[in-house]
Amino acid sequence: MGTLIGTNTDVADTSLAVTGLSPGTTYYFTVWVVEAGGSYVDSIQRGEMTTIPLWMQPWFIGSFVAIVVVAVIVAVLLKRRK
């Protein structure tokens, strides 16, 4: 059993926004349909991974560090020329 994250009583609305999730984390969801009498049917559990922001991606961090290193080297070389 998991944690109830929301309810929706509008049968025409087929979505529910989930907030406060961590980036790069897989979350598992099961949808339960509950009838007025209390009986229910649940869906197959589905896992989805949240996206990782661009600035947290390893290739972006590596590129940023490389640019900073090159900038420092250029600054040092230009300072030595004076």
Order of alpha helices (4+ residues) and beta strands (2+ residues): beta-beta-beta-beta-alpha
